[in-house]
């Protein structure tokens, strides 16, 4: 392998592989995996929205689309329709596999019209698939970099090809399905403020315009591999932060009766994306008055915090 790639590529490849292994291990060992997964998915959604060229503010999402756990599915972004679908491929996907993944029927949202299926330019998708099939000899993480870039360039979708290509490649790169919803690499690209979209198209305003096609492809690979490494490191930081929060929860519960609903309330909030009194009361089988008092206790213990600044429909997240 070493003779085919530059030293910079090999270093980025090694860092990405090591980082992903560490993130996968943290997910396996985390005592409340649903909470860690929920926070990974929220970070992925924020990053994927950024890649689509949209600003993302969690509170604004709630104001525009509601406070339910599935409010994000009302976003008019291409990635939303495929985000919760786990692809069935382990090898480089064929055009039929990608088409099935993108065309699957989404679960309906009460009171909201179903989004139209993603339009796919079959000729472009077939051309991309033929090109992608040649990448099978490459190491998986490097092949994923080329898959993402080539899908964006082929543009089989009228909009959203870069973000869908990134999701597809991310799912291909990462062996543990629960770790990725398709946005681990994009989390890293976002944090690095990487000009990845400009790199893959060559539409840059600096010395990258003078690079050869081969040099530009290498920059794309490096940016993607660095994105995987930083995205994986973000998962590790989430693990550390949430473990500290769980320790505070254990301390707070130690002095309460075994029948206390504080722990299930906190874990419900931790599984995201946010908590309202109505949602908590329904989930825990409590009255709204009792739930309001319980949430106040959780806030006093610094387990929850309000993010709606006293508005009529108060919303809470964990104080981690």
C-alpha positions as CSV (number, residue, x, y, z in Angstrom):
1,X,0.0,0.0,0.0
2,X,2.8,2.5,1.0
3,X,4.2,2.7,-2.6
4,X,0.9,3.8,-4.0
5,X,0.2,6.8,-1.7
6,X,2.1,9.8,-0.4
7,X,3.4,10.0,3.1
8,X,0.7,12.6,3.9
9,X,-2.1,10.3,2.7
10,X,-0.7,7.4,4.8
11,X,-0.5,9.6,7.9
12,X,-4.0,10.8,7.5
13,X,-5.2,7.3,6.8
14,X,-3.6,6.0,9.9
15,X,-5.0,8.8,12.1
16,X,-8.5,8.2,10.7
17,X,-8.3,4.4,11.2
18,X,-7.0,4.8,14.8
19,X,-9.6,7.5,15.6
20,X,-12.5,5.4,14.3
21,X,-11.4,2.4,16.3
22,X,-11.3,4.4,19.4
23,X,-14.7,5.9,18.8
24,X,-16.2,2.4,18.1
25,X,-14.7,1.1,21.3
26,X,-16.2,4.0,23.3
27,X,-19.6,3.4,21.9
28,X,-19.5,-0.3,22.8
29,X,-18.4,0.5,26.4
30,X,-20.7,3.4,27.0
31,X,-23.2,2.5,29.8
32,X,-26.2,4.2,28.2
33,X,-25.6,3.8,24.5
34,X,-28.9,5.4,23.4
35,X,-27.7,8.7,25.0
36,X,-24.3,8.7,23.2
37,X,-25.9,7.7,19.9
38,X,-28.5,10.6,20.2
39,X,-25.8,13.1,20.7
40,X,-23.7,11.7,17.8
41,X,-26.8,11.9,15.6
42,X,-27.5,15.5,16.6
43,X,-23.9,16.5,15.8
44,X,-24.1,14.7,12.4
45,X,-27.4,16.5,11.6
46,X,-25.8,19.9,12.3
47,X,-22.8,19.1,10.2
48,X,-24.8,17.7,7.3
49,X,-27.0,20.8,7.3
50,X,-23.9,22.8,7.1
51,X,-22.7,20.8,4.1
52,X,-26.0,21.5,2.3
53,X,-25.1,25.2,2.7
54,X,-27.7,25.9,5.4
55,X,-27.1,27.4,8.8
56,X,-28.3,25.3,11.7
57,X,-29.5,26.6,15.0
58,X,-31.1,23.9,17.2
59,X,-33.5,26.3,18.9
60,X,-34.5,27.7,15.5
61,X,-35.2,24.2,14.3
62,X,-37.7,23.8,17.2
63,X,-39.3,27.2,16.5
64,X,-39.8,26.4,12.8
65,X,-40.7,22.7,13.0
66,X,-41.9,21.9,16.5
67,X,-40.6,20.2,19.6
68,X,-41.2,16.6,18.9
69,X,-38.3,14.1,18.8
70,X,-38.8,13.8,15.0
71,X,-39.1,17.5,14.3
72,X,-35.8,17.5,12.4
73,X,-37.4,15.2,9.8
74,X,-39.4,18.2,8.6
75,X,-36.3,20.0,7.3
76,X,-36.4,20.6,3.6
77,X,-32.9,19.1,3.2
78,X,-31.9,16.2,0.9
79,X,-30.1,14.3,3.7
80,X,-33.2,14.2,5.9
81,X,-35.0,11.6,3.8
82,X,-32.2,9.1,4.0
83,X,-30.6,9.8,7.4
84,X,-32.3,7.1,9.4
85,X,-32.1,4.4,6.7
86,X,-29.3,2.0,7.3
87,X,-27.9,0.8,3.9
88,X,-27.6,-2.9,3.4
89,X,-24.3,-2.8,1.5
90,X,-20.9,-3.7,2.8
91,X,-19.1,-3.5,-0.5
92,X,-19.1,-0.5,-2.8
93,X,-22.8,0.0,-3.6
94,X,-24.2,-0.6,-7.0
95,X,-26.5,1.9,-8.7
96,X,-29.5,-0.3,-7.8
97,X,-28.5,-0.3,-4.1
98,X,-28.1,3.4,-4.0
99,X,-31.5,3.9,-5.8
100,X,-33.2,1.6,-3.3
101,X,-31.7,3.4,-0.4
102,X,-32.8,6.8,-1.6
103,X,-36.2,5.8,-2.9
104,X,-37.4,3.9,0.2
105,X,-40.7,5.1,1.6
106,X,-40.3,7.4,4.6
107,X,-42.5,7.0,7.7
108,X,-45.3,9.6,7.5
109,X,-45.3,12.5,10.0
110,X,-48.8,13.3,11.4
111,X,-50.1,16.6,10.1
112,X,-47.3,17.0,7.6
113,X,-47.4,16.1,3.9
114,X,-45.0,13.3,2.8
115,X,-41.9,14.7,1.0
116,X,-41.6,13.9,-2.7
117,X,-39.1,11.1,-3.5
118,X,-35.7,12.3,-4.4
119,X,-35.3,12.7,-8.1
120,X,-32.4,10.7,-9.5
121,X,-30.7,11.1,-12.9
122,X,-30.3,7.5,-13.8
123,X,-27.6,8.1,-16.5
124,X,-25.5,10.0,-14.1
125,X,-26.0,7.5,-11.3
126,X,-25.0,4.6,-13.6
127,X,-21.9,6.4,-14.7
128,X,-20.9,7.1,-11.1
129,X,-21.5,3.4,-10.2
130,X,-19.2,2.2,-13.1
131,X,-16.5,4.6,-11.9
132,X,-17.0,3.6,-8.2
133,X,-16.7,-0.1,-8.9
134,X,-13.0,0.5,-9.8
135,X,-12.3,1.7,-6.3
136,X,-12.7,-1.7,-4.7
137,X,-8.9,-2.4,-4.7
138,X,-8.3,0.7,-2.5
139,X,-8.2,0.6,1.3
140,X,-11.8,1.2,2.5
141,X,-11.2,4.7,4.1
142,X,-9.4,6.0,1.0
143,X,-12.0,4.5,-1.3
144,X,-14.7,6.3,0.8
145,X,-13.0,9.6,0.1
146,X,-13.1,9.0,-3.6
147,X,-16.7,7.7,-3.4
148,X,-17.9,10.9,-1.8
149,X,-16.0,13.2,-4.2
150,X,-17.1,11.3,-7.3
151,X,-20.8,11.2,-6.3
152,X,-20.7,15.0,-5.7
153,X,-19.1,15.5,-9.1
154,X,-21.5,13.2,-10.9
155,X,-24.5,15.0,-9.4
156,X,-27.2,12.4,-9.8
157,X,-29.6,14.5,-7.8
158,X,-30.9,17.9,-8.8
159,X,-29.7,19.2,-5.3
160,X,-28.0,17.6,-2.4
161,X,-25.5,15.4,-4.3
162,X,-22.5,16.4,-2.1
163,X,-24.3,15.7,1.1
164,X,-25.8,12.4,-0.1
165,X,-22.4,11.4,-1.5
166,X,-20.8,12.1,1.8
167,X,-23.4,10.1,3.7
168,X,-23.0,7.2,1.3
169,X,-19.2,7.2,1.6
170,X,-19.4,7.6,5.4
171,X,-21.6,4.6,5.8
172,X,-19.3,2.6,3.5
173,X,-16.2,3.6,5.5
174,X,-17.4,2.9,9.0
175,X,-17.8,-0.7,10.0
176,X,-20.0,-0.2,13.1
177,X,-23.5,0.8,11.8
178,X,-24.6,2.4,15.2
179,X,-21.6,4.8,15.1
180,X,-22.6,6.6,12.0
181,X,-25.8,8.0,10.6
182,X,-23.7,9.2,7.6
183,X,-22.1,12.3,9.0
184,X,-19.0,11.4,11.0
185,X,-16.6,12.6,8.3
186,X,-18.7,15.8,7.8
187,X,-18.6,16.5,11.5
188,X,-14.8,16.7,11.0
189,X,-15.1,18.7,7.8
190,X,-17.3,21.1,9.6
191,X,-15.0,21.6,12.6
192,X,-12.0,21.9,10.3
193,X,-13.9,24.5,8.2
194,X,-12.6,22.4,5.3
195,X,-13.4,23.8,1.8
196,X,-14.3,20.3,0.7
197,X,-17.0,21.2,-1.8
198,X,-14.7,23.7,-3.4
199,X,-11.9,21.1,-3.5
200,X,-13.9,18.5,-5.3
201,X,-15.2,21.0,-7.9
202,X,-12.0,23.0,-8.2
203,X,-13.9,26.2,-7.6
204,X,-11.4,27.8,-5.3
205,X,-10.1,31.3,-5.0
206,X,-6.5,30.5,-4.0
207,X,-3.5,28.6,-5.2
208,X,-5.6,25.4,-5.4
209,X,-6.7,26.7,-8.8
210,X,-3.1,26.0,-10.0
211,X,-3.1,22.4,-8.8
212,X,-3.1,19.5,-11.2
213,X,-6.1,17.2,-11.2
214,X,-4.0,14.5,-9.4
215,X,-2.9,17.0,-6.7
216,X,-6.4,18.2,-6.2
217,X,-7.6,14.6,-5.8
218,X,-5.0,14.1,-3.1
219,X,-6.1,17.2,-1.3
220,X,-9.7,15.9,-1.4
221,X,-8.5,12.6,0.1
222,X,-6.5,14.3,2.8
223,X,-9.5,16.5,3.7
224,X,-11.8,13.6,3.9
225,X,-9.5,11.4,6.0
226,X,-8.8,14.3,8.4
227,X,-12.6,14.8,8.6
228,X,-13.0,11.2,9.6
229,X,-10.3,11.5,12.3
230,X,-11.7,14.7,13.7
231,X,-15.3,13.4,13.6
232,X,-14.1,10.3,15.5
233,X,-12.4,12.5,18.1
234,X,-15.6,14.4,18.5
235,X,-17.4,11.1,19.4
236,X,-14.7,10.5,22.0
237,X,-15.2,13.9,23.5
238,X,-18.9,13.4,23.6
239,X,-18.3,10.1,25.5
240,X,-16.1,11.9,28.1
241,X,-18.6,14.7,28.6
242,X,-21.6,12.4,28.9
243,X,-19.8,10.1,31.3
244,X,-19.3,13.1,33.6
245,X,-23.0,13.9,33.4
246,X,-23.9,10.3,34.2
247,X,-21.7,10.4,37.3
248,X,-23.6,13.6,38.4
249,X,-26.8,11.7,37.8
250,X,-25.6,8.8,40.0
251,X,-24.7,11.2,42.8
252,X,-28.1,12.9,42.6
253,X,-30.0,9.7,42.7
254,X,-28.0,8.2,45.5
255,X,-29.8,10.3,48.1
256,X,-33.3,9.7,46.7
257,X,-35.8,6.9,47.1
258,X,-35.6,4.0,44.8
259,X,-39.0,4.9,43.5
260,X,-37.8,8.3,42.4
261,X,-38.4,9.1,38.7
262,X,-35.4,11.4,38.5
263,X,-33.2,8.9,36.7
264,X,-35.7,7.8,34.0
265,X,-36.5,11.5,33.5
266,X,-32.9,12.4,33.0
267,X,-32.2,9.4,30.7
268,X,-35.3,10.4,28.6
269,X,-33.9,13.9,28.2
270,X,-30.4,12.5,27.4
271,X,-31.8,10.4,24.6
272,X,-32.8,13.7,23.0
273,X,-33.4,15.8,21.3
274,X,-35.1,17.8,24.0
275,X,-37.7,17.4,26.7
276,X,-41.0,19.1,27.4
277,X,-43.3,18.6,30.4
278,X,-46.0,17.0,28.2
279,X,-43.6,14.5,26.6
280,X,-42.0,13.6,30.0
281,X,-45.4,13.2,31.7
282,X,-46.6,10.9,29.0
283,X,-43.5,8.8,29.0
284,X,-43.2,8.4,32.8
285,X,-47.0,8.1,33.5
286,X,-47.0,11.1,35.8
287,X,-49.3,14.2,36.1
288,X,-48.1,17.4,34.6
289,X,-47.8,19.0,38.0
290,X,-45.6,16.2,39.3
291,X,-43.5,16.2,36.1
292,X,-43.0,20.0,36.4
293,X,-41.7,19.6,40.0
294,X,-39.4,16.7,38.9
295,X,-38.0,18.8,36.1
296,X,-37.4,21.7,38.5
297,X,-35.5,19.2,40.8
298,X,-33.4,18.0,37.8
299,X,-32.5,21.6,36.9
300,X,-31.6,22.4,40.5
301,X,-29.3,19.4,40.5
302,X,-27.7,20.7,37.3
303,X,-28.8,17.6,35.3
304,X,-31.2,19.5,33.0
305,X,-31.2,23.1,31.7
306,X,-33.9,25.1,30.1
307,X,-33.2,26.4,26.6
308,X,-36.4,28.3,25.9
309,X,-35.8,31.1,28.4
310,X,-39.2,30.8,30.1
311,X,-41.4,30.8,27.0
312,X,-44.8,29.2,27.1
313,X,-43.6,25.9,25.6
314,X,-40.5,25.2,27.8
315,X,-37.9,22.9,26.5
316,X,-35.1,21.2,28.4
317,X,-31.8,19.4,27.5
318,X,-29.3,17.7,29.7
319,X,-26.7,20.0,31.3
320,X,-23.7,18.2,29.9
